[in-house]
């Protein structure tokens, strides 16, 4: 069908608008007629594009209680049967906008946009029509193109997943290269810092070696001048012991050990006294 010429409750839709377009045989097309008593304008859309418009008489209304027939006329021309396929015929309770009509057309014959998006304003639904009695050579059929469309949609979905995976892989490769460059720069920086630190440590080691050599030279400047007698090792330096040494004529013992009162003489203390307190 390429147009509409039907009476609803005594209101005649302008049949002349049917000549505004022609539909190719054997191909699905979207056809929509809109009208409201508020706008008093009838518009016809073909594949989402408005192809005709006509003013309706002011105050036009749809009389309830009529009978809707699909596929033929119930008036004097009952011999005009419809030859073709119809799918997703719906009547809505509001005047659909051009954008809404285009959205339904663009969604395609295999979509459920009428139910999903405009379900709250569907007065006569395609699902209800399918359940009604049928006469003549009316046969319910599956829309063959939907299987192809589903396959196409699945292919498009898989292709999108593949494209997304490829992009994710490219992004991962780019991130890996960036990380590699960053690690390379960090490694070079670490190597440079290590080399610099190694140089500093070598200088510090040389300095410590020099200090050690000086310390070795100066570790016992007083050696040989006076040594704590072996008999004094292990003795505790106190007032009583100092008196004994003094009485015995051990003047050096009294001289060098008086400062160590309260200490018990060990070989280390004796060495220290010999090296640093007899100079």
DRENPA-3360 file (N, C-alpha, C; in nm, 2 decimals, always signed):
BEGIN
1 = XXXXXXXX = +0.08/-0.12/+0.00/+0.00/+0.00/+0.00/+0.09/+0.12/+0.00 ~ +0.04/+0.23/-0.07/+0.12/+0.35/-0.08/+0.05/+0.47/-0.03 ~ -0.07/+0.45/+0.02/-0.15/+0.57/+0.07/-0.26/+0.52/+0.16 ~ -0.35/+0.61/+0.19/-0.46/+0.57/+0.28/-0.58/+0.64/+0.23 ~ -0.70/+0.57/+0.24/-0.83/+0.63/+0.20/-0.93/+0.55/+0.28 ~ -0.95/+0.60/+0.40/-1.05/+0.53/+0.49/-1.13/+0.63/+0.57 ~ -1.25/+0.59/+0.61/-1.34/+0.67/+0.69/-1.34/+0.62/+0.83 ~ -1.33/+0.71/+0.93/-1.33/+0.67/+1.07/-1.44/+0.76/+1.13;
9 = XXXXXXXX = -1.55/+0.70/+1.17/-1.66/+0.78/+1.24/-1.71/+0.90/+1.16 ~ -1.71/+0.88/+1.03/-1.76/+0.99/+0.94/-1.66/+1.09/+0.90 ~ -1.53/+1.08/+0.95/-1.43/+1.18/+0.92/-1.35/+1.12/+0.80 ~ -1.34/+1.19/+0.69/-1.27/+1.14/+0.57/-1.12/+1.19/+0.58 ~ -1.03/+1.09/+0.58/-0.89/+1.13/+0.56/-0.86/+1.15/+0.41 ~ -0.79/+1.25/+0.38/-0.77/+1.30/+0.24/-0.70/+1.19/+0.16 ~ -0.76/+1.12/+0.07/-0.70/+1.02/-0.01/-0.60/+1.08/-0.11 ~ -0.61/+1.21/-0.14/-0.52/+1.26/-0.24/-0.37/+1.26/-0.19;
17 = XXXXXXXX = -0.35/+1.25/-0.06/-0.21/+1.25/-0.01/-0.14/+1.12/-0.05 ~ -0.22/+1.02/-0.08/-0.16/+0.89/-0.12/-0.07/+0.90/-0.25 ~ -0.09/+1.00/-0.33/-0.01/+1.02/-0.45/+0.12/+1.09/-0.43 ~ +0.15/+1.12/-0.30/+0.27/+1.20/-0.27/+0.39/+1.11/-0.27 ~ +0.38/+0.98/-0.26/+0.49/+0.89/-0.27/+0.45/+0.76/-0.33 ~ +0.55/+0.68/-0.37/+0.53/+0.55/-0.42/+0.63/+0.46/-0.35 ~ +0.58/+0.34/-0.31/+0.67/+0.24/-0.24/+0.71/+0.13/-0.33 ~ +0.84/+0.09/-0.32/+0.88/-0.02/-0.41/+0.82/-0.15/-0.37;
25 = XXXXXXXX = +0.79/-0.24/-0.46/+0.73/-0.37/-0.44/+0.83/-0.46/-0.38 ~ +0.79/-0.54/-0.28/+0.88/-0.64/-0.22/+0.97/-0.59/-0.11 ~ +0.95/-0.46/-0.07/+1.04/-0.40/+0.03/+0.95/-0.34/+0.15 ~ +1.00/-0.36/+0.27/+0.93/-0.31/+0.38/+0.94/-0.15/+0.38 ~ +0.84/-0.08/+0.41/+0.85/+0.06/+0.43/+0.76/+0.10/+0.55 ~ +0.79/+0.21/+0.61/+0.72/+0.26/+0.73/+0.62/+0.37/+0.69 ~ +0.50/+0.35/+0.73/+0.39/+0.44/+0.69/+0.32/+0.49/+0.82 ~ +0.30/+0.62/+0.83/+0.23/+0.67/+0.95/+0.14/+0.79/+0.91;
33 = XXXXXXXX = +0.02/+0.79/+0.97/-0.07/+0.91/+0.96/-0.09/+0.96/+1.09 ~ -0.08/+1.10/+1.11/-0.10/+1.16/+1.24/-0.21/+1.26/+1.22 ~ -0.28/+1.28/+1.33/-0.39/+1.38/+1.34/-0.43/+1.40/+1.48 ~ -0.48/+1.53/+1.51/-0.54/+1.55/+1.64/-0.64/+1.66/+1.63 ~ -0.74/+1.66/+1.72/-0.84/+1.76/+1.71/-0.78/+1.90/+1.75 ~ -0.67/+1.90/+1.82/-0.61/+2.02/+1.86/-0.54/+2.09/+1.74 ~ -0.47/+2.02/+1.66/-0.40/+2.08/+1.55/-0.49/+2.09/+1.42 ~ -0.59/+2.00/+1.41/-0.67/+1.99/+1.29/-0.58/+1.98/+1.17;
41 = XXXXXXXX = -0.47/+1.91/+1.18/-0.39/+1.89/+1.07/-0.36/+1.74/+1.05 ~ -0.37/+1.69/+0.93/-0.34/+1.55/+0.90/-0.20/+1.55/+0.83 ~ -0.12/+1.46/+0.88/+0.02/+1.45/+0.82/+0.04/+1.30/+0.78 ~ +0.11/+1.28/+0.67/+0.14/+1.15/+0.63/+0.30/+1.14/+0.62 ~ +0.35/+1.03/+0.68/+0.49/+1.01/+0.68/+0.53/+0.88/+0.60 ~ +0.63/+0.89/+0.52/+0.68/+0.77/+0.45/+0.83/+0.75/+0.49 ~ +0.86/+0.64/+0.55/+0.99/+0.61/+0.60/+1.05/+0.72/+0.68 ~ +0.96/+0.78/+0.77/+1.01/+0.88/+0.87/+1.01/+1.02/+0.82;
49 = XXXXXXXX = +0.98/+1.04/+0.69/+0.98/+1.17/+0.63/+0.84/+1.21/+0.60 ~ +0.80/+1.34/+0.63/+0.67/+1.39/+0.60/+0.65/+1.40/+0.45 ~ +0.55/+1.34/+0.39/+0.53/+1.35/+0.25/+0.40/+1.42/+0.21 ~ +0.32/+1.45/+0.31/+0.19/+1.52/+0.28/+0.13/+1.58/+0.41 ~ +0.06/+1.69/+0.39/-0.01/+1.75/+0.50/-0.13/+1.82/+0.45 ~ -0.24/+1.81/+0.53/-0.36/+1.87/+0.49/-0.44/+1.92/+0.61 ~ -0.51/+2.03/+0.60/-0.59/+2.08/+0.71/-0.72/+2.00/+0.72 ~ -0.76/+1.98/+0.84/-0.89/+1.91/+0.86/-0.99/+2.01/+0.91;
57 = XXXXXXXX = -1.12/+1.99/+0.89/-1.22/+2.08/+0.94/-1.21/+2.10/+1.09 ~ -1.23/+2.22/+1.13/-1.22/+2.25/+1.27/-1.33/+2.17/+1.35 ~ -1.30/+2.12/+1.46/-1.39/+2.05/+1.55/-1.41/+1.91/+1.51 ~ -1.32/+1.86/+1.42/-1.33/+1.72/+1.38/-1.30/+1.63/+1.50 ~ -1.37/+1.52/+1.51/-1.35/+1.42/+1.62/-1.37/+1.28/+1.57 ~ -1.32/+1.19/+1.64/-1.34/+1.05/+1.61/-1.46/+0.99/+1.69 ~ -1.55/+0.94/+1.63/-1.67/+0.89/+1.70/-1.64/+0.75/+1.75 ~ -1.66/+0.73/+1.88/-1.63/+0.60/+1.93/-1.73/+0.49/+1.89;
65 = XXXXXXXX = -1.70/+0.37/+1.91/-1.79/+0.26/+1.88/-1.79/+0.20/+1.74 ~ -1.69/+0.25/+1.66/-1.68/+0.20/+1.53/-1.61/+0.06/+1.52 ~ -1.60/+0.01/+1.40/-1.53/-0.12/+1.38/-1.41/-0.10/+1.29 ~ -1.30/-0.15/+1.33/-1.18/-0.14/+1.25/-1.16/-0.26/+1.17 ~ -1.13/-0.25/+1.04/-1.11/-0.36/+0.95/-0.97/-0.34/+0.88 ~ -0.89/-0.44/+0.88/-0.76/-0.43/+0.82/-0.76/-0.52/+0.70 ~ -0.70/-0.48/+0.59/-0.69/-0.56/+0.47/-0.80/-0.55/+0.37 ~ -0.90/-0.47/+0.40/-1.01/-0.45/+0.30/-1.10/-0.33/+0.35;
73 = XXXXXXXX = -1.19/-0.29/+0.27/-1.28/-0.18/+0.30/-1.42/-0.24/+0.34 ~ -1.48/-0.18/+0.44/-1.61/-0.22/+0.48/-1.73/-0.14/+0.42 ~ -1.69/-0.04/+0.33/-1.80/+0.04/+0.28/-1.84/-0.02/+0.14 ~ -1.87/+0.06/+0.05/-1.93/+0.01/-0.08/-1.82/-0.06/-0.16 ~ -1.70/-0.04/-0.13/-1.59/-0.11/-0.21/-1.53/-0.22/-0.14 ~ -1.60/-0.32/-0.10/-1.55/-0.43/-0.02/-1.47/-0.52/-0.11 ~ -1.45/-0.50/-0.23/-1.37/-0.59/-0.32/-1.23/-0.53/-0.34 ~ -1.19/-0.44/-0.25/-1.05/-0.39/-0.26/-0.97/-0.46/-0.15;
81 = XXXXXXXX = -0.92/-0.58/-0.18/-0.84/-0.65/-0.08/-0.70/-0.59/-0.08 ~ -0.64/-0.60/+0.04/-0.49/-0.57/+0.05/-0.41/-0.69/+0.01 ~ -0.31/-0.67/-0.07/-0.22/-0.77/-0.11/-0.08/-0.74/-0.06 ~ -0.03/-0.80/+0.04/+0.10/-0.77/+0.09/+0.12/-0.81/+0.23 ~ +0.21/-0.75/+0.30/+0.23/-0.79/+0.44/+0.22/-0.66/+0.53 ~ +0.17/-0.68/+0.64/+0.16/-0.57/+0.74/+0.22/-0.61/+0.87 ~ +0.30/-0.53/+0.93/+0.36/-0.56/+1.06/+0.36/-0.44/+1.15 ~ +0.34/-0.46/+1.28/+0.35/-0.35/+1.38/+0.25/-0.24/+1.36;
89 = XXXXXXXX = +0.13/-0.27/+1.33/+0.02/-0.17/+1.31/-0.02/-0.13/+1.45 ~ -0.01/+0.00/+1.48/-0.05/+0.05/+1.61/-0.13/+0.18/+1.60 ~ -0.22/+0.20/+1.69/-0.29/+0.33/+1.69/-0.26/+0.40/+1.83 ~ -0.21/+0.52/+1.83/-0.17/+0.59/+1.95/-0.27/+0.69/+1.99 ~ -0.27/+0.72/+2.12/-0.37/+0.81/+2.18/-0.32/+0.96/+2.17 ~ -0.21/+0.98/+2.10/-0.17/+1.12/+2.09/-0.11/+1.14/+1.95 ~ -0.10/+1.27/+1.91/-0.04/+1.30/+1.78/+0.11/+1.29/+1.79 ~ +0.17/+1.19/+1.72/+0.31/+1.17/+1.72/+0.38/+1.28/+1.65;
97 = XXXXXXXX = +0.49/+1.32/+1.71/+0.57/+1.43/+1.64/+0.65/+1.37/+1.53 ~ +0.71/+1.46/+1.44/+0.79/+1.41/+1.33/+0.91/+1.33/+1.38 ~ +0.97/+1.38/+1.49/+1.09/+1.31/+1.54/+1.05/+1.17/+1.60 ~ +0.94/+1.16/+1.66/+0.89/+1.03/+1.71/+0.86/+0.93/+1.59 ~ +0.80/+0.98/+1.49/+0.77/+0.90/+1.37/+0.90/+0.85/+1.31 ~ +1.00/+0.94/+1.30/+1.13/+0.91/+1.24/+1.20/+0.81/+1.32 ~ +1.19/+0.82/+1.46/+1.25/+0.72/+1.55/+1.20/+0.58/+1.52 ~ +1.07/+0.57/+1.51/+1.00/+0.44/+1.48/+1.05/+0.39/+1.35;
105 = XXXXXXXX = +1.05/+0.48/+1.25/+1.09/+0.43/+1.11/+1.24/+0.38/+1.11 ~ +1.33/+0.46/+1.18/+1.47/+0.43/+1.18/+1.50/+0.30/+1.26 ~ +1.41/+0.27/+1.36/+1.43/+0.15/+1.44/+1.41/+0.02/+1.36 ~ +1.33/+0.03/+1.25/+1.31/-0.09/+1.16/+1.20/-0.18/+1.21 ~ +1.17/-0.27/+1.11/+1.06/-0.36/+1.13/+1.08/-0.46/+1.24 ~ +1.21/-0.49/+1.28/+1.24/-0.59/+1.38/+1.25/-0.53/+1.52 ~ +1.23/-0.40/+1.53/+1.24/-0.34/+1.67/+1.12/-0.35/+1.75 ~ +1.13/-0.31/+1.87/+1.01/-0.31/+1.96/+0.99/-0.17/+2.02;
113 = XXXXXXXX = +1.03/-0.07/+1.94/+1.03/+0.07/+1.99/+0.89/+0.12/+2.02 ~ +0.79/+0.07/+1.95/+0.65/+0.11/+1.97/+0.61/+0.07/+2.11 ~ +0.65/-0.05/+2.15/+0.61/-0.10/+2.29/+0.70/-0.04/+2.39 ~ +0.83/-0.04/+2.37/+0.93/+0.00/+2.47/+0.92/+0.15/+2.50 ~ +0.91/+0.23/+2.39/+0.92/+0.38/+2.41/+0.78/+0.45/+2.42 ~ +0.69/+0.39/+2.34/+0.56/+0.46/+2.33/+0.44/+0.37/+2.38 ~ +0.48/+0.27/+2.47/+0.38/+0.18/+2.52/+0.27/+0.24/+2.60 ~ +0.30/+0.35/+2.66/+0.19/+0.42/+2.75/+0.09/+0.50/+2.67;
121 = XXXXXXXX = +0.12/+0.51/+2.54/+0.02/+0.59/+2.46/-0.03/+0.50/+2.34 ~ -0.01/+0.37/+2.35/-0.07/+0.28/+2.24/-0.21/+0.25/+2.28 ~ -0.31/+0.29/+2.20/-0.45/+0.26/+2.22/-0.49/+0.12/+2.16 ~ -0.44/+0.10/+2.04/-0.46/-0.03/+1.97/-0.32/-0.08/+1.94 ~ -0.30/-0.20/+1.99/-0.16/-0.26/+1.98/-0.16/-0.37/+1.88 ~ -0.04/-0.38/+1.82/-0.02/-0.49/+1.72/-0.04/-0.63/+1.78 ~ +0.00/-0.64/+1.91/-0.01/-0.77/+1.97/-0.16/-0.81/+1.99 ~ -0.24/-0.70/+2.01/-0.39/-0.73/+2.02/-0.45/-0.77/+1.89;
129 = XXXXXXXX = -0.40/-0.70/+1.78/-0.45/-0.73/+1.65/-0.42/-0.87/+1.61 ~ -0.30/-0.92/+1.64/-0.26/-1.05/+1.60/-0.36/-1.16/+1.67 ~ -0.41/-1.12/+1.78/-0.50/-1.22/+1.85/-0.64/-1.22/+1.80 ~ -0.68/-1.13/+1.71/-0.82/-1.12/+1.66/-0.85/-1.21/+1.55 ~ -0.98/-1.24/+1.53/-1.02/-1.34/+1.43/-0.97/-1.28/+1.29 ~ -0.94/-1.38/+1.20/-0.90/-1.34/+1.06/-0.98/-1.42/+0.96 ~ -1.01/-1.35/+0.85/-1.09/-1.41/+0.75/-1.02/-1.40/+0.61 ~ -1.07/-1.48/+0.52/-1.00/-1.47/+0.39/-0.87/-1.53/+0.39;
137 = XXXXXXXX = -0.78/-1.49/+0.30/-0.65/-1.55/+0.28/-0.55/-1.48/+0.37 ~ -0.58/-1.47/+0.50/-0.49/-1.40/+0.59/-0.41/-1.50/+0.67 ~ -0.28/-1.50/+0.65/-0.19/-1.60/+0.72/-0.08/-1.52/+0.80 ~ -0.07/-1.56/+0.93/+0.03/-1.50/+1.01/+0.17/-1.56/+0.97 ~ +0.26/-1.48/+0.96/+0.40/-1.52/+0.92/+0.50/-1.44/+1.00 ~ +0.61/-1.51/+1.02/+0.73/-1.44/+1.08/+0.79/-1.35/+0.98 ~ +0.84/-1.24/+1.04/+0.90/-1.14/+0.95/+1.04/-1.20/+0.91 ~ +1.05/-1.24/+0.79/+1.18/-1.31/+0.75/+1.30/-1.23/+0.76;
145 = XXXXXXXX = +1.28/-1.10/+0.74/+1.40/-1.01/+0.75/+1.46/-1.00/+0.89 ~ +1.38/-1.03/+0.99/+1.43/-1.02/+1.13/+1.54/-1.11/+1.16 ~ +1.53/-1.24/+1.11/+1.64/-1.33/+1.13/+1.77/-1.28/+1.07 ~ +1.76/-1.22/+0.95/+1.87/-1.16/+0.88/+1.92/-1.04/+0.97 ~ +1.82/-0.96/+1.02/+1.85/-0.84/+1.09/+1.92/-0.88/+1.22 ~ +1.87/-0.99/+1.29/+1.93/-1.04/+1.41/+2.08/-1.08/+1.39 ~ +2.09/-1.15/+1.27/+2.23/-1.19/+1.24/+2.32/-1.07/+1.21 ~ +2.26/-0.97/+1.14/+2.34/-0.85/+1.11/+2.37/-0.78/+1.24;
153 = XXXXXXXX = +2.27/-0.77/+1.33/+2.30/-0.71/+1.46/+2.41/-0.78/+1.54 ~ +2.40/-0.92/+1.53/+2.50/-0.99/+1.61/+2.64/-0.97/+1.55 ~ +2.64/-0.97/+1.41/+2.77/-0.94/+1.35/+2.83/-0.81/+1.38 ~ +2.73/-0.71/+1.38/+2.78/-0.57/+1.42/+2.82/-0.57/+1.57 ~ +2.75/-0.64/+1.65/+2.79/-0.65/+1.79/+2.93/-0.71/+1.81 ~ +2.95/-0.82/+1.74/+3.08/-0.89/+1.75/+3.19/-0.81/+1.69 ~ +3.16/-0.73/+1.58/+3.25/-0.65/+1.51/+3.29/-0.53/+1.61 ~ +3.19/-0.48/+1.68/+3.22/-0.37/+1.78/+3.31/-0.43/+1.89;
161 = XXXXXXXX = +3.28/-0.55/+1.94/+3.36/-0.61/+2.04/+3.50/-0.63/+1.99 ~ +3.51/-0.67/+1.87/+3.65/-0.69/+1.81/+3.72/-0.56/+1.80 ~ +3.65/-0.46/+1.75/+3.71/-0.32/+1.74/+3.75/-0.27/+1.88 ~ +3.66/-0.29/+1.98/+3.69/-0.25/+2.11/+3.82/-0.32/+2.17 ~ +3.82/-0.45/+2.14/+3.94/-0.53/+2.18/+4.07/-0.49/+2.11 ~ +4.05/-0.46/+1.98/+4.17/-0.41/+1.91/+4.22/-0.28/+1.97 ~ +4.12/-0.19/+2.00/+4.16/-0.06/+2.05/+4.22/-0.08/+2.19 ~ +4.16/-0.17/+2.27/+4.22/-0.19/+2.41/+4.36/-0.25/+2.39;
169 = XXXXXXXX = +4.38/-0.34/+2.29/+4.51/-0.39/+2.27/+4.61/-0.28/+2.23 ~ +4.57/-0.19/+2.14/+4.66/-0.08/+2.10/+4.69/+0.01/+2.22 ~ +4.58/+0.04/+2.30/+4.61/+0.12/+2.42/+4.70/+0.05/+2.51 ~ +4.69/-0.08/+2.53/+4.78/-0.16/+2.62/+4.92/-0.15/+2.56 ~ +4.93/-0.17/+2.43/+5.07/-0.16/+2.37/+5.13/-0.03/+2.39 ~ +5.05/+0.08/+2.37/+5.10/+0.21/+2.39/+5.14/+0.24/+2.54 ~ +5.06/+0.19/+2.63/+5.09/+0.20/+2.77/+5.22/+0.12/+2.81 ~ +5.24/+0.01/+2.75/+5.36/-0.07/+2.77/+5.48/+0.00/+2.72;
177 = XXXXXXXX = +5.47/+0.06/+2.60/+5.58/+0.14/+2.54/+5.61/+0.26/+2.63 ~ +5.51/+0.32/+2.68/+5.53/+0.44/+2.77/+5.59/+0.39/+2.90 ~ +5.55/+0.28/+2.95/+5.61/+0.23/+3.07/+5.75/+0.19/+3.05 ~ +5.78/+0.13/+2.93/+5.91/+0.09/+2.90/+6.01/+0.21/+2.89 ~ +5.96/+0.31/+2.82/+6.04/+0.43/+2.81/+6.06/+0.50/+2.95 ~ +5.96/+0.49/+3.04/+5.97/+0.55/+3.17/+6.07/+0.47/+3.25 ~ +6.06/+0.34/+3.24/+6.16/+0.25/+3.32/+6.30/+0.27/+3.27 ~ +6.31/+0.28/+3.13/+6.45/+0.30/+3.08/+6.51/+0.43/+3.13;
185 = XXXXXXXX = +6.42/+0.54/+3.13/+6.47/+0.67/+3.18/+6.51/+0.66/+3.33 ~ +6.42/+0.59/+3.40/+6.45/+0.57/+3.55/+6.58/+0.49/+3.57 ~ +6.60/+0.38/+3.49/+6.72/+0.30/+3.50/+6.84/+0.38/+3.47 ~ +6.84/+0.46/+3.36/+6.95/+0.54/+3.33/+6.98/+0.65/+3.44 ~ +6.87/+0.70/+3.50/+6.89/+0.80/+3.60/+6.95/+0.73/+3.73 ~ +6.90/+0.61/+3.75/+6.96/+0.53/+3.87/+7.10/+0.50/+3.85 ~ +7.14/+0.46/+3.73/+7.28/+0.43/+3.70/+7.37/+0.55/+3.71 ~ +7.32/+0.66/+3.66/+7.40/+0.79/+3.68/+7.41/+0.82/+3.82;
193 = XXXXXXXX = +7.30/+0.81/+3.90/+7.31/+0.84/+4.04/+7.41/+0.74/+4.12 ~ +7.40/+0.62/+4.08/+7.49/+0.52/+4.14/+7.64/+0.54/+4.10 ~ +7.66/+0.58/+3.98/+7.80/+0.61/+3.94/+7.85/+0.73/+4.02 ~ +7.76/+0.83/+4.03/+7.80/+0.95/+4.11/+7.83/+0.92/+4.26 ~ +7.74/+0.83/+4.31/+7.76/+0.79/+4.45/+7.88/+0.71/+4.47 ~ +7.91/+0.62/+4.37/+8.03/+0.54/+4.37/+8.16/+0.63/+4.38 ~ +8.15/+0.74/+4.30/+8.27/+0.83/+4.30/+8.28/+0.90/+4.43 ~ +8.17/+0.93/+4.49/+8.17/+1.00/+4.62/+8.23/+0.90/+4.73;
201 = XXXXXXXX = +8.18/+0.77/+4.72/+8.23/+0.67/+4.82/+8.38/+0.65/+4.81 ~ +8.42/+0.65/+4.68/+8.57/+0.63/+4.66/+8.65/+0.74/+4.73 ~ +8.60/+0.86/+4.71/+8.66/+0.97/+4.77/+8.66/+0.96/+4.92 ~ +8.54/+0.92/+4.98/+8.53/+0.91/+5.12/+8.62/+0.80/+5.17 ~ +8.63/+0.69/+5.10/+8.72/+0.58/+5.14/+8.87/+0.62/+5.14 ~ +8.91/+0.70/+5.04/+9.04/+0.75/+5.03/+9.07/+0.84/+5.15 ~ +8.97/+0.93/+5.18/+8.98/+1.02/+5.30/+9.00/+0.94/+5.43 ~ +8.91/+0.83/+5.44/+8.92/+0.75/+5.56/+9.05/+0.68/+5.57;
209 = XXXXXXXX = +9.10/+0.64/+5.46/+9.23/+0.57/+5.46/+9.34/+0.66/+5.51 ~ +9.34/+0.79/+5.46/+9.43/+0.89/+5.51/+9.42/+0.91/+5.66 ~ +9.29/+0.92/+5.70/+9.27/+0.95/+5.84/+9.32/+0.83/+5.93 ~ +9.29/+0.71/+5.87/+9.34/+0.59/+5.94/+9.49/+0.58/+5.96 ~ +9.56/+0.62/+5.85/+9.70/+0.62/+5.85/+9.75/+0.72/+5.96 ~ +9.69/+0.84/+5.96/+9.72/+0.94/+6.06/+9.70/+0.89/+6.20 ~ +9.58/+0.82/+6.21/+9.54/+0.77/+6.35/+9.64/+0.66/+6.39 ~ +9.69/+0.58/+6.29/+9.78/+0.47/+6.33/+9.91/+0.53/+6.38;
217 = XXXXXXXX = +9.95/+0.64/+6.31/+10.07/+0.71/+6.35/+10.06/+0.77/+6.49 ~ +9.93/+0.82/+6.52/+9.91/+0.89/+6.65/+9.84/+0.81/+6.75 ~ +9.82/+0.68/+6.73/+9.75/+0.60/+6.82/+9.81/+0.58/+6.95 ~ +9.94/+0.59/+6.96/+10.01/+0.58/+7.09/+10.13/+0.67/+7.09 ~ +10.11/+0.80/+7.09/+10.23/+0.89/+7.09/+10.32/+0.88/+7.21 ~ +10.27/+0.83/+7.32/+10.35/+0.83/+7.44/+10.41/+0.69/+7.47 ~ +10.40/+0.60/+7.37/+10.45/+0.46/+7.40/+10.60/+0.46/+7.42 ~ +10.63/+0.39/+7.53/+10.78/+0.37/+7.56/+10.83/+0.47/+7.66;
225 = XXXXXXXX = +10.74/+0.58/+7.69/+10.78/+0.67/+7.80/+10.77/+0.61/+7.93 ~ +10.64/+0.55/+7.95/+10.62/+0.48/+8.08/+10.51/+0.38/+8.06 ~ +10.52/+0.27/+8.12/+10.42/+0.16/+8.10/+10.37/+0.12/+8.24 ~ +10.24/+0.09/+8.25/+10.19/+0.04/+8.37/+10.25/-0.09/+8.40 ~ +10.31/-0.11/+8.52/+10.37/-0.24/+8.56/+10.27/-0.35/+8.55 ~ +10.31/-0.47/+8.52/+10.22/-0.58/+8.51/+10.16/-0.62/+8.64 ~ +10.23/-0.58/+8.75/+10.18/-0.62/+8.88/+10.06/-0.53/+8.92 ~ +10.05/-0.41/+8.85/+9.93/-0.33/+8.88/+9.81/-0.36/+8.80;
233 = XXXXXXXX = +9.82/-0.45/+8.70/+9.70/-0.49/+8.62/+9.61/-0.57/+8.71 ~ +9.48/-0.53/+8.71/+9.38/-0.60/+8.79/+9.36/-0.54/+8.92 ~ +9.45/-0.44/+8.96/+9.43/-0.37/+9.09/+9.32/-0.26/+9.07 ~ +9.25/-0.24/+9.18/+9.15/-0.13/+9.18/+9.22/-0.01/+9.24 ~ +9.21/+0.10/+9.17/+9.28/+0.22/+9.21/+9.19/+0.29/+9.32 ~ +9.24/+0.30/+9.44/+9.16/+0.37/+9.54/+9.26/+0.44/+9.64 ~ +9.21/+0.50/+9.74/+9.30/+0.58/+9.83/+9.40/+0.49/+9.90 ~ +9.35/+0.38/+9.94/+9.44/+0.29/+10.02/+9.55/+0.23/+9.93;
241 = XXXXXXXX = +9.51/+0.20/+9.80/+9.61/+0.15/+9.71/+9.72/+0.25/+9.67 ~ +9.67/+0.37/+9.65/+9.77/+0.48/+9.62/+9.86/+0.50/+9.74 ~ +9.81/+0.49/+9.86/+9.90/+0.51/+9.98/+10.01/+0.40/+9.98 ~ +9.97/+0.28/+9.95/+10.07/+0.17/+9.94/+10.18/+0.20/+9.84 ~ +10.13/+0.24/+9.72/+10.23/+0.27/+9.61/+10.32/+0.38/+9.65 ~ +10.26/+0.48/+9.72/+10.35/+0.59/+9.76/+10.45/+0.55/+9.87 ~ +10.40/+0.47/+9.96/+10.49/+0.42/+10.07/+10.60/+0.33/+10.01 ~ +10.56/+0.26/+9.90/+10.66/+0.17/+9.84/+10.75/+0.25/+9.74;
249 = XXXXXXXX = +10.73/+0.38/+9.73/+10.82/+0.46/+9.64/+10.78/+0.45/+9.49 ~ +10.66/+0.40/+9.46/+10.61/+0.39/+9.33/+10.55/+0.52/+9.29 ~ +10.64/+0.62/+9.27/+10.59/+0.76/+9.24/+10.51/+0.77/+9.11 ~ +10.56/+0.69/+9.00/+10.50/+0.70/+8.87/+10.35/+0.64/+8.88 ~ +10.34/+0.54/+8.96/+10.21/+0.48/+8.97/+10.11/+0.58/+9.03 ~ +10.16/+0.64/+9.14/+10.08/+0.75/+9.21/+10.05/+0.86/+9.11 ~ +10.15/+0.90/+9.03/+10.14/+1.02/+8.94/+10.04/+0.99/+8.83 ~ +10.05/+0.88/+8.77/+9.97/+0.85/+8.65/+9.83/+0.79/+8.68;
257 = XXXXXXXX = +9.82/+0.72/+8.80/+9.70/+0.65/+8.82/+9.61/+0.72/+8.92 ~ +9.65/+0.83/+8.98/+9.57/+0.90/+9.08/+9.44/+0.95/+9.01 ~ +9.44/+0.98/+8.88/+9.32/+1.03/+8.81/+9.22/+0.92/+8.79 ~ +9.26/+0.79/+8.82/+9.18/+0.67/+8.78/+9.12/+0.61/+8.91 ~ +9.10/+0.69/+9.02/+9.04/+0.64/+9.14/+8.91/+0.58/+9.11 ~ +8.88/+0.46/+9.17/+8.76/+0.39/+9.15/+8.76/+0.29/+9.04 ~ +8.86/+0.30/+8.95/+8.86/+0.21/+8.83/+8.95/+0.09/+8.86 ~ +8.92/-0.02/+8.80/+9.00/-0.14/+8.81/+9.09/-0.14/+8.69;
265 = XXXXXXXX = +9.22/-0.15/+8.71/+9.31/-0.14/+8.59/+9.30/-0.26/+8.51 ~ +9.27/-0.24/+8.38/+9.28/-0.35/+8.28/+9.39/-0.32/+8.18 ~ +9.41/-0.41/+8.09/+9.52/-0.39/+8.00/+9.49/-0.28/+7.90 ~ +9.36/-0.26/+7.87/+9.32/-0.16/+7.78/+9.34/-0.02/+7.84 ~ +9.30/-0.01/+7.97/+9.32/+0.11/+8.04/+9.47/+0.14/+8.06 ~ +9.54/+0.04/+8.09/+9.69/+0.06/+8.10/+9.75/+0.11/+7.97 ~ +9.70/+0.05/+7.85/+9.75/+0.09/+7.72/+9.72/+0.24/+7.70 ~ +9.59/+0.28/+7.73/+9.55/+0.41/+7.71/+9.64/+0.51/+7.79;
273 = XXXXXXX = +9.66/+0.47/+7.92/+9.74/+0.56/+8.01/+9.88/+0.57/+7.95 ~ +9.94/+0.46/+7.90/+10.07/+0.46/+7.85/+10.08/+0.55/+7.72 ~ +9.97/+0.55/+7.63/+9.98/+0.62/+7.51/+9.94/+0.76/+7.52 ~ +9.85/+0.80/+7.60/+9.79/+0.94/+7.60/+9.81/+1.02/+7.73 ~ +9.85/+0.95/+7.84/+9.86/+1.03/+7.96/+10.01/+1.03/+8.01 ~ +10.10/+0.98/+7.94/+10.24/+0.98/+7.97/+10.32/+1.07/+7.88 ~ +10.25/+1.14/+7.79/+10.31/+1.22/+7.69/+10.37/+1.35/+7.75;
% end
